[in-house]
Amino acid sequence: MQKITHLTIRKQKQEKKPITMITAYDVLMAKNVDEAGIDMILVGDSLGNVVMGYDSTLPVTLDDMIHHTACVVRGTKHALVVGDLPFMSYQESPLQALRSAGRMMKEARCDAVKFEGGQHVCDAVYKITQSGIPVVGHLGLTPQSVHQLGGFRVQGKDEKTARTLLDDALALEAAGAFAIVLECVPTTVATTITNALTTAATIGIGAGNGCDGQVLVCTDLLGMTTGFRPSFVKPYADLHHVITTAVQAYIHDVTERTFPDDEHSFT
Ligand code: KIV
């Protein structure tokens, strides 16, 4: 199988071939999802919640992102790997954004970077893409702005905010983004944006079925997440149950001295 690039993703949009994306944070998950045939792997700053135990993405550092993105790159042969730029690693200026994107590419060796925001980050998107680094945008519910948004809520529900989302998406495309994540946006708004964009592919999460592709957090998709689960998540497995059942069986066998048996011991 050939390595997927941003050109493959752009072509899939033109051909209306749905684009598949999933998050991963380590080499083991990267190998599994890559072998399954996924198009894109996102090393999201959801790393903060999923792996690092924070209650938001805000504390995640650029060094954290580079460390985990490099692990994922080492486990990936086929998929396009996107590294997320964390909070305050690009908001200061286009130059700061370029430097952070450059570190991701040089140190983690991913294929593209993603960061949140619309028209106000387009100078950064332009500078980074002009420097030869493919960029994915992120609109709608942008978790790094959770305090400004007043919580995790659906975005673009009225005409004015939906119009702003469309203008933001068009501006990101014009600045050079090859894909845009649309998070928690009404289906009609996401579909309108998808149809309005001619070269940038939309990747939805909680944005309905009219996008060019879909992304889910790997632990949500696999049913490993305990506690709150967003309504747009469809778990395709119940790994939490599989893991706890297996570990309980191991605890039982060790406690009862039935493990290790002769088959698993040296004579
Ligand atoms: O950080 C992340 O995992 C993301 C996805 C939820 C799109 O941005």
py3Dmol code that shows the C-alpha trace and the ligand (Angstrom):
import py3Dmol

protein = """\
ATOM      1  CA  MET A   1       0.000   0.000   0.000  1.00  0.00           C
ATOM      2  CA  GLN A   2       1.205   3.489  -0.888  1.00  0.00           C
ATOM      3  CA  LYS A   3       1.823   6.192   1.732  1.00  0.00           C
ATOM      4  CA  ILE A   4      -1.079   8.623   1.953  1.00  0.00           C
ATOM      5  CA  THR A   5      -0.225  12.311   1.449  1.00  0.00           C
ATOM      6  CA  HIS A   6      -2.245  15.523   1.476  1.00  0.00           C
ATOM      7  CA  LEU A   7      -2.593  15.068  -2.302  1.00  0.00           C
ATOM      8  CA  THR A   8      -4.359  11.726  -1.731  1.00  0.00           C
ATOM      9  CA  ILE A   9      -6.775  13.429   0.667  1.00  0.00           C
ATOM     10  CA  ARG A  10      -7.456  16.272  -1.779  1.00  0.00           C
ATOM     11  CA  LYS A  11      -8.106  13.652  -4.516  1.00  0.00           C
ATOM     12  CA  GLN A  12     -10.479  11.727  -2.253  1.00  0.00           C
ATOM     13  CA  LYS A  13     -12.489  14.937  -1.793  1.00  0.00           C
ATOM     14  CA  GLN A  14     -12.677  15.461  -5.572  1.00  0.00           C
ATOM     15  CA  GLU A  15     -13.733  11.835  -6.081  1.00  0.00           C
ATOM     16  CA  LYS A  16     -16.182  11.955  -3.144  1.00  0.00           C
ATOM     17  CA  LYS A  17     -14.396   8.968  -1.559  1.00  0.00           C
ATOM     18  CA  PRO A  18     -15.005   9.172   2.221  1.00  0.00           C
ATOM     19  CA  ILE A  19     -11.888   9.926   4.278  1.00  0.00           C
ATOM     20  CA  THR A  20     -11.302   7.976   7.507  1.00  0.00           C
ATOM     21  CA  MET A  21      -9.375   9.414  10.445  1.00  0.00           C
ATOM     22  CA  ILE A  22      -8.788   8.232  14.010  1.00  0.00           C
ATOM     23  CA  THR A  23      -6.640   9.480  16.870  1.00  0.00           C
ATOM     24  CA  ALA A  24      -3.661   7.558  18.275  1.00  0.00           C
ATOM     25  CA  TYR A  25      -1.072   8.511  20.870  1.00  0.00           C
ATOM     26  CA  ASP A  26       1.441   5.629  20.880  1.00  0.00           C
ATOM     27  CA  VAL A  27       3.178   3.146  18.611  1.00  0.00           C
ATOM     28  CA  LEU A  28       0.964   0.171  19.493  1.00  0.00           C
ATOM     29  CA  MET A  29      -2.327   1.894  18.622  1.00  0.00           C
ATOM     30  CA  ALA A  30      -0.691   3.440  15.538  1.00  0.00           C
ATOM     31  CA  LYS A  31       0.335  -0.017  14.244  1.00  0.00           C
ATOM     32  CA  ASN A  32      -3.149  -1.413  14.859  1.00  0.00           C
ATOM     33  CA  VAL A  33      -5.095   1.378  13.145  1.00  0.00           C
ATOM     34  CA  ASP A  34      -2.573   1.651  10.306  1.00  0.00           C
ATOM     35  CA  GLU A  35      -2.811  -2.078   9.596  1.00  0.00           C
ATOM     36  CA  ALA A  36      -6.620  -1.753   9.659  1.00  0.00           C
ATOM     37  CA  GLY A  37      -6.295   0.611   6.672  1.00  0.00           C
ATOM     38  CA  ILE A  38      -7.163   4.031   8.128  1.00  0.00           C
ATOM     39  CA  ASP A  39      -6.393   7.043   5.866  1.00  0.00           C
ATOM     40  CA  MET A  40      -5.258   9.552   8.499  1.00  0.00           C
ATOM     41  CA  ILE A  41      -4.029   9.303  12.100  1.00  0.00           C
ATOM     42  CA  LEU A  42      -4.430  12.384  14.282  1.00  0.00           C
ATOM     43  CA  VAL A  43      -2.184  12.736  17.293  1.00  0.00           C
ATOM     44  CA  GLY A  44      -4.677  15.117  18.891  1.00  0.00           C
ATOM     45  CA  ASP A  45      -4.060  17.256  21.916  1.00  0.00           C
ATOM     46  CA  SER A  46      -6.926  15.172  23.336  1.00  0.00           C
ATOM     47  CA  LEU A  47      -3.741  13.402  24.505  1.00  0.00           C
ATOM     48  CA  GLY A  48      -4.229  15.630  27.582  1.00  0.00           C
ATOM     49  CA  ASN A  49      -7.570  14.040  28.496  1.00  0.00           C
ATOM     50  CA  VAL A  50      -7.140  10.538  27.059  1.00  0.00           C
ATOM     51  CA  VAL A  51      -3.563   9.691  28.054  1.00  0.00           C
ATOM     52  CA  MET A  52      -2.288  12.292  30.514  1.00  0.00           C
ATOM     53  CA  GLY A  53      -5.307  12.492  32.836  1.00  0.00           C
ATOM     54  CA  TYR A  54      -5.918  16.257  32.581  1.00  0.00           C
ATOM     55  CA  ASP A  55      -9.488  17.611  32.550  1.00  0.00           C
ATOM     56  CA  SER A  56      -8.818  19.688  29.419  1.00  0.00           C
ATOM     57  CA  THR A  57      -6.320  20.021  26.561  1.00  0.00           C
ATOM     58  CA  LEU A  58      -4.898  23.293  27.898  1.00  0.00           C
ATOM     59  CA  PRO A  59      -1.966  21.934  29.953  1.00  0.00           C
ATOM     60  CA  VAL A  60      -0.531  19.895  27.021  1.00  0.00           C
ATOM     61  CA  THR A  61       2.866  21.217  25.893  1.00  0.00           C
ATOM     62  CA  LEU A  62       4.574  21.201  22.501  1.00  0.00           C
ATOM     63  CA  ASP A  63       7.166  18.797  23.932  1.00  0.00           C
ATOM     64  CA  ASP A  64       4.348  16.410  25.010  1.00  0.00           C
ATOM     65  CA  MET A  65       2.888  16.541  21.485  1.00  0.00           C
ATOM     66  CA  ILE A  66       6.253  15.992  19.801  1.00  0.00           C
ATOM     67  CA  HIS A  67       7.035  13.023  22.074  1.00  0.00           C
ATOM     68  CA  HIS A  68       3.731  11.221  21.348  1.00  0.00           C
ATOM     69  CA  THR A  69       3.589  12.160  17.668  1.00  0.00           C
ATOM     70  CA  ALA A  70       7.070  10.668  17.174  1.00  0.00           C
ATOM     71  CA  CYS A  71       5.851   7.401  18.787  1.00  0.00           C
ATOM     72  CA  VAL A  72       2.886   7.270  16.383  1.00  0.00           C
ATOM     73  CA  VAL A  73       5.062   8.040  13.350  1.00  0.00           C
ATOM     74  CA  ARG A  74       7.338   5.107  14.266  1.00  0.00           C
ATOM     75  CA  GLY A  75       4.322   2.771  14.166  1.00  0.00           C
ATOM     76  CA  THR A  76       2.835   4.038  10.907  1.00  0.00           C
ATOM     77  CA  LYS A  77       3.673   2.957   7.357  1.00  0.00           C
ATOM     78  CA  HIS A  78       0.626   3.892   5.305  1.00  0.00           C
ATOM     79  CA  ALA A  79      -1.589   6.530   6.948  1.00  0.00           C
ATOM     80  CA  LEU A  80      -0.963  10.280   6.888  1.00  0.00           C
ATOM     81  CA  VAL A  81       0.028  11.356  10.412  1.00  0.00           C
ATOM     82  CA  VAL A  82      -1.191  14.758  11.639  1.00  0.00           C
ATOM     83  CA  GLY A  83       0.348  16.308  14.774  1.00  0.00           C
ATOM     84  CA  ASP A  84      -1.773  18.788  16.758  1.00  0.00           C
ATOM     85  CA  LEU A  85      -0.264  22.110  17.856  1.00  0.00           C
ATOM     86  CA  PRO A  86      -1.212  22.588  21.525  1.00  0.00           C
ATOM     87  CA  PHE A  87      -2.582  25.641  23.336  1.00  0.00           C
ATOM     88  CA  MET A  88      -0.250  28.663  23.204  1.00  0.00           C
ATOM     89  CA  SER A  89       2.185  27.113  20.729  1.00  0.00           C
ATOM     90  CA  TYR A  90       0.798  29.151  17.775  1.00  0.00           C
ATOM     91  CA  GLN A  91      -1.582  31.865  19.049  1.00  0.00           C
ATOM     92  CA  GLU A  92       1.171  34.449  19.701  1.00  0.00           C
ATOM     93  CA  SER A  93       2.135  35.135  16.073  1.00  0.00           C
ATOM     94  CA  PRO A  94       2.470  33.480  12.643  1.00  0.00           C
ATOM     95  CA  LEU A  95       6.212  33.202  13.337  1.00  0.00           C
ATOM     96  CA  GLN A  96       5.621  31.332  16.600  1.00  0.00           C
ATOM     97  CA  ALA A  97       3.181  29.068  14.724  1.00  0.00           C
ATOM     98  CA  LEU A  98       5.764  28.389  12.005  1.00  0.00           C
ATOM     99  CA  ARG A  99       8.441  27.575  14.581  1.00  0.00           C
ATOM    100  CA  SER A 100       6.115  25.140  16.410  1.00  0.00           C
ATOM    101  CA  ALA A 101       5.034  23.508  13.133  1.00  0.00           C
ATOM    102  CA  GLY A 102       8.696  23.246  12.120  1.00  0.00           C
ATOM    103  CA  ARG A 103       9.578  21.476  15.389  1.00  0.00           C
ATOM    104  CA  MET A 104       6.714  18.996  14.869  1.00  0.00           C
ATOM    105  CA  MET A 105       7.929  18.187  11.362  1.00  0.00           C
ATOM    106  CA  LYS A 106      11.655  17.971  12.230  1.00  0.00           C
ATOM    107  CA  GLU A 107      11.473  16.259  15.627  1.00  0.00           C
ATOM    108  CA  ALA A 108       8.286  14.144  15.395  1.00  0.00           C
ATOM    109  CA  ARG A 109       8.554  13.678  11.618  1.00  0.00           C
ATOM    110  CA  CYS A 110       4.801  13.767  11.011  1.00  0.00           C
ATOM    111  CA  ASP A 111       3.213  14.559   7.644  1.00  0.00           C
ATOM    112  CA  ALA A 112       1.071  17.587   8.577  1.00  0.00           C
ATOM    113  CA  VAL A 113       0.088  19.791  11.506  1.00  0.00           C
ATOM    114  CA  LYS A 114      -3.343  20.824  12.774  1.00  0.00           C
ATOM    115  CA  PHE A 115      -4.386  23.809  14.820  1.00  0.00           C
ATOM    116  CA  GLU A 116      -7.613  25.470  15.911  1.00  0.00           C
ATOM    117  CA  GLY A 117      -9.171  28.716  14.677  1.00  0.00           C
ATOM    118  CA  GLY A 118     -10.630  30.549  11.683  1.00  0.00           C
ATOM    119  CA  GLN A 119      -9.815  33.834   9.990  1.00  0.00           C
ATOM    120  CA  HIS A 120      -7.570  35.011  12.838  1.00  0.00           C
ATOM    121  CA  VAL A 121      -5.104  32.112  12.266  1.00  0.00           C
ATOM    122  CA  CYS A 122      -5.055  32.334   8.458  1.00  0.00           C
ATOM    123  CA  ASP A 123      -1.793  34.322   8.361  1.00  0.00           C
ATOM    124  CA  ALA A 124      -0.199  31.456  10.273  1.00  0.00           C
ATOM    125  CA  VAL A 125      -1.775  28.837   7.964  1.00  0.00           C
ATOM    126  CA  TYR A 126      -0.458  30.732   4.930  1.00  0.00           C
ATOM    127  CA  LYS A 127       3.052  31.089   6.370  1.00  0.00           C
ATOM    128  CA  ILE A 128       3.247  27.407   7.326  1.00  0.00           C
ATOM    129  CA  THR A 129       1.884  26.043   4.034  1.00  0.00           C
ATOM    130  CA  GLN A 130       4.167  28.408   2.087  1.00  0.00           C
ATOM    131  CA  SER A 131       7.047  26.874   4.041  1.00  0.00           C
ATOM    132  CA  GLY A 132       6.095  23.442   2.712  1.00  0.00           C
ATOM    133  CA  ILE A 133       4.150  22.066   5.667  1.00  0.00           C
ATOM    134  CA  PRO A 134       0.615  20.736   5.003  1.00  0.00           C
ATOM    135  CA  VAL A 135      -1.992  22.155   7.413  1.00  0.00           C
ATOM    136  CA  VAL A 136      -5.306  20.869   8.764  1.00  0.00           C
ATOM    137  CA  GLY A 137      -7.659  23.481  10.271  1.00  0.00           C
ATOM    138  CA  HIS A 138     -10.139  22.948  13.122  1.00  0.00           C
ATOM    139  CA  LEU A 139     -13.462  24.840  13.482  1.00  0.00           C
ATOM    140  CA  GLY A 140     -16.646  24.587  15.528  1.00  0.00           C
ATOM    141  CA  LEU A 141     -16.112  23.358  19.063  1.00  0.00           C
ATOM    142  CA  THR A 142     -12.444  24.176  19.490  1.00  0.00           C
ATOM    143  CA  PRO A 143     -11.509  22.684  22.888  1.00  0.00           C
ATOM    144  CA  GLN A 144      -8.544  25.041  23.427  1.00  0.00           C
ATOM    145  CA  SER A 145     -11.101  27.900  23.600  1.00  0.00           C
ATOM    146  CA  VAL A 146     -13.433  26.093  26.010  1.00  0.00           C
ATOM    147  CA  HIS A 147     -13.383  29.010  28.461  1.00  0.00           C
ATOM    148  CA  GLN A 148     -14.202  31.538  25.750  1.00  0.00           C
ATOM    149  CA  LEU A 149     -16.964  29.284  24.362  1.00  0.00           C
ATOM    150  CA  GLY A 150     -18.457  28.880  27.837  1.00  0.00           C
ATOM    151  CA  GLY A 151     -18.257  25.066  27.811  1.00  0.00           C
ATOM    152  CA  PHE A 152     -18.346  22.125  25.437  1.00  0.00           C
ATOM    153  CA  ARG A 153     -21.377  22.960  23.280  1.00  0.00           C
ATOM    154  CA  VAL A 154     -22.559  22.679  19.671  1.00  0.00           C
ATOM    155  CA  GLN A 155     -21.386  25.654  17.561  1.00  0.00           C
ATOM    156  CA  GLY A 156     -23.028  27.428  14.588  1.00  0.00           C
ATOM    157  CA  LYS A 157     -26.617  26.916  15.711  1.00  0.00           C
ATOM    158  CA  ASP A 158     -27.908  30.315  14.539  1.00  0.00           C
ATOM    159  CA  GLU A 159     -27.580  31.996  11.166  1.00  0.00           C
ATOM    160  CA  LYS A 160     -24.902  34.487  12.237  1.00  0.00           C
ATOM    161  CA  THR A 161     -22.529  31.954  13.829  1.00  0.00           C
ATOM    162  CA  ALA A 162     -23.151  29.463  10.982  1.00  0.00           C
ATOM    163  CA  ARG A 163     -22.172  32.203   8.482  1.00  0.00           C
ATOM    164  CA  THR A 164     -18.997  32.925  10.467  1.00  0.00           C
ATOM    165  CA  LEU A 165     -18.093  29.214  10.386  1.00  0.00           C
ATOM    166  CA  LEU A 166     -18.539  29.177   6.599  1.00  0.00           C
ATOM    167  CA  ASP A 167     -16.408  32.334   6.193  1.00  0.00           C
ATOM    168  CA  ASP A 168     -13.741  30.813   8.471  1.00  0.00           C
ATOM    169  CA  ALA A 169     -13.681  27.584   6.436  1.00  0.00           C
ATOM    170  CA  LEU A 170     -13.382  29.462   3.129  1.00  0.00           C
ATOM    171  CA  ALA A 171     -10.569  31.592   4.576  1.00  0.00           C
ATOM    172  CA  LEU A 172      -8.675  28.500   5.818  1.00  0.00           C
ATOM    173  CA  GLU A 173      -9.005  26.901   2.379  1.00  0.00           C
ATOM    174  CA  ALA A 174      -7.756  30.080   0.680  1.00  0.00           C
ATOM    175  CA  ALA A 175      -4.797  30.196   3.099  1.00  0.00           C
ATOM    176  CA  GLY A 176      -3.795  26.689   2.016  1.00  0.00           C
ATOM    177  CA  ALA A 177      -5.340  24.203   4.476  1.00  0.00           C
ATOM    178  CA  PHE A 178      -5.940  20.841   2.765  1.00  0.00           C
ATOM    179  CA  ALA A 179      -8.468  19.631   5.347  1.00  0.00           C
ATOM    180  CA  ILE A 180     -10.600  21.119   8.121  1.00  0.00           C
ATOM    181  CA  VAL A 181     -11.936  19.299  11.187  1.00  0.00           C
ATOM    182  CA  LEU A 182     -15.522  20.379  11.968  1.00  0.00           C
ATOM    183  CA  GLU A 183     -16.339  19.534  15.575  1.00  0.00           C
ATOM    184  CA  CYS A 184     -19.871  19.643  17.049  1.00  0.00           C
ATOM    185  CA  VAL A 185     -21.582  21.540  14.256  1.00  0.00           C
ATOM    186  CA  PRO A 186     -25.180  20.954  13.035  1.00  0.00           C
ATOM    187  CA  THR A 187     -25.354  18.570  10.063  1.00  0.00           C
ATOM    188  CA  THR A 188     -26.848  21.194   7.709  1.00  0.00           C
ATOM    189  CA  VAL A 189     -24.090  23.709   8.499  1.00  0.00           C
ATOM    190  CA  ALA A 190     -21.296  21.117   8.077  1.00  0.00           C
ATOM    191  CA  THR A 191     -22.817  19.937   4.783  1.00  0.00           C
ATOM    192  CA  THR A 192     -23.101  23.511   3.465  1.00  0.00           C
ATOM    193  CA  ILE A 193     -19.436  24.139   4.358  1.00  0.00           C
ATOM    194  CA  THR A 194     -18.381  20.853   2.723  1.00  0.00           C
ATOM    195  CA  ASN A 195     -20.164  21.756  -0.503  1.00  0.00           C
ATOM    196  CA  ALA A 196     -18.768  25.311  -0.501  1.00  0.00           C
ATOM    197  CA  LEU A 197     -15.136  24.156  -0.212  1.00  0.00           C
ATOM    198  CA  THR A 198     -13.565  23.127  -3.504  1.00  0.00           C
ATOM    199  CA  THR A 199     -10.122  21.855  -2.422  1.00  0.00           C
ATOM    200  CA  ALA A 200     -10.127  21.419   1.366  1.00  0.00           C
ATOM    201  CA  ALA A 201     -11.757  18.256   2.730  1.00  0.00           C
ATOM    202  CA  THR A 202     -13.993  18.477   5.797  1.00  0.00           C
ATOM    203  CA  ILE A 203     -13.486  15.875   8.528  1.00  0.00           C
ATOM    204  CA  GLY A 204     -16.452  15.750  10.886  1.00  0.00           C
ATOM    205  CA  ILE A 205     -16.748  14.796  14.542  1.00  0.00           C
ATOM    206  CA  GLY A 206     -20.267  15.370  15.768  1.00  0.00           C
ATOM    207  CA  ALA A 207     -20.948  17.133  12.458  1.00  0.00           C
ATOM    208  CA  GLY A 208     -23.251  14.647  10.697  1.00  0.00           C
ATOM    209  CA  ASN A 209     -22.921  12.589   7.561  1.00  0.00           C
ATOM    210  CA  GLY A 210     -22.417  15.317   4.951  1.00  0.00           C
ATOM    211  CA  CYS A 211     -18.678  15.849   5.551  1.00  0.00           C
ATOM    212  CA  ASP A 212     -15.920  14.502   3.289  1.00  0.00           C
ATOM    213  CA  GLY A 213     -14.658  12.301   6.134  1.00  0.00           C
ATOM    214  CA  GLN A 214     -15.034  11.403   9.811  1.00  0.00           C
ATOM    215  CA  VAL A 215     -12.745  11.314  12.839  1.00  0.00           C
ATOM    216  CA  LEU A 216     -13.198   9.700  16.263  1.00  0.00           C
ATOM    217  CA  VAL A 217     -10.976   9.425  19.327  1.00  0.00           C
ATOM    218  CA  CYS A 218      -9.585   5.858  19.305  1.00  0.00           C
ATOM    219  CA  THR A 219     -10.471   5.041  22.911  1.00  0.00           C
ATOM    220  CA  ASP A 220     -14.084   6.211  22.345  1.00  0.00           C
ATOM    221  CA  LEU A 221     -14.409   4.119  19.176  1.00  0.00           C
ATOM    222  CA  LEU A 222     -13.006   1.053  20.941  1.00  0.00           C
ATOM    223  CA  GLY A 223     -15.117   1.431  24.081  1.00  0.00           C
ATOM    224  CA  MET A 224     -12.129   1.914  26.410  1.00  0.00           C
ATOM    225  CA  THR A 225     -13.359   5.225  27.814  1.00  0.00           C
ATOM    226  CA  THR A 226     -15.203   5.102  31.107  1.00  0.00           C
ATOM    227  CA  GLY A 227     -17.485   7.873  32.375  1.00  0.00           C
ATOM    228  CA  PHE A 228     -19.006  10.549  30.129  1.00  0.00           C
ATOM    229  CA  ARG A 229     -19.357   9.665  26.450  1.00  0.00           C
ATOM    230  CA  PRO A 230     -20.431  12.343  23.933  1.00  0.00           C
ATOM    231  CA  SER A 231     -23.683  11.463  22.096  1.00  0.00           C
ATOM    232  CA  PHE A 232     -21.955  11.562  18.669  1.00  0.00           C
ATOM    233  CA  VAL A 233     -19.607   8.692  19.619  1.00  0.00           C
ATOM    234  CA  LYS A 234     -20.446   5.217  18.356  1.00  0.00           C
ATOM    235  CA  PRO A 235     -18.404   2.559  20.190  1.00  0.00           C
ATOM    236  CA  TYR A 236     -17.486  -0.286  17.818  1.00  0.00           C
ATOM    237  CA  ALA A 237     -16.154  -2.537  20.603  1.00  0.00           C
ATOM    238  CA  ASP A 238     -16.265  -2.851  24.400  1.00  0.00           C
ATOM    239  CA  LEU A 239     -12.558  -3.087  25.186  1.00  0.00           C
ATOM    240  CA  HIS A 240     -13.127  -1.845  28.733  1.00  0.00           C
ATOM    241  CA  HIS A 241     -15.114  -5.023  29.385  1.00  0.00           C
ATOM    242  CA  VAL A 242     -12.587  -7.198  27.506  1.00  0.00           C
ATOM    243  CA  ILE A 243      -9.667  -5.768  29.512  1.00  0.00           C
ATOM    244  CA  THR A 244     -11.270  -5.916  32.961  1.00  0.00           C
ATOM    245  CA  THR A 245     -12.561  -9.462  32.334  1.00  0.00           C
ATOM    246  CA  ALA A 246      -9.107 -10.653  31.211  1.00  0.00           C
ATOM    247  CA  VAL A 247      -7.336  -9.008  34.153  1.00  0.00           C
ATOM    248  CA  GLN A 248      -9.881 -10.461  36.608  1.00  0.00           C
ATOM    249  CA  ALA A 249      -9.268 -13.938  35.131  1.00  0.00           C
ATOM    250  CA  TYR A 250      -5.506 -13.422  35.623  1.00  0.00           C
ATOM    251  CA  ILE A 251      -6.014 -12.246  39.225  1.00  0.00           C
ATOM    252  CA  HIS A 252      -8.148 -15.349  39.860  1.00  0.00           C
ATOM    253  CA  ASP A 253      -5.574 -17.754  38.391  1.00  0.00           C
ATOM    254  CA  VAL A 254      -2.651 -16.219  40.317  1.00  0.00           C
ATOM    255  CA  THR A 255      -4.657 -16.182  43.551  1.00  0.00           C
ATOM    256  CA  GLU A 256      -5.713 -19.823  43.041  1.00  0.00           C
ATOM    257  CA  ARG A 257      -2.157 -20.797  41.970  1.00  0.00           C
ATOM    258  CA  THR A 258      -3.428 -22.178  38.616  1.00  0.00           C
ATOM    259  CA  PHE A 259      -1.111 -19.757  36.756  1.00  0.00           C
ATOM    260  CA  PRO A 260       1.613 -20.355  35.800  1.00  0.00           C
ATOM    261  CA  ASP A 261       0.939 -24.010  34.956  1.00  0.00           C
ATOM    262  CA  ASP A 262       3.487 -26.441  33.411  1.00  0.00           C
ATOM    263  CA  GLU A 263       2.812 -25.118  29.887  1.00  0.00           C
ATOM    264  CA  HIS A 264       3.909 -21.637  30.918  1.00  0.00           C
ATOM    265  CA  SER A 265       6.908 -22.668  33.062  1.00  0.00           C
ATOM    266  CA  PHE A 266      10.467 -23.852  32.330  1.00  0.00           C
ATOM    267  CA  THR A 267      11.463 -27.417  33.225  1.00  0.00           C
TER     268      THR A 267
END
"""
ligand_1 = """\
8
KIV
O -7.468 16.543 19.820
C -8.216 15.803 19.167
O -8.261 14.583 19.343
C -9.051 16.424 18.167
C -10.141 15.586 17.576
C -11.223 15.377 18.562
C -10.626 16.140 16.307
O -8.892 17.561 17.857
"""
view = py3Dmol.view(width=600, height=400)
view.addModel(protein, "pdb")
view.setStyle({"model": 0}, {"cartoon": {"style": "trace"}})
view.addModel(ligand_1, "xyz")
view.setStyle({"model": 1}, {"stick": {}})
view.zoomTo()
view.show()
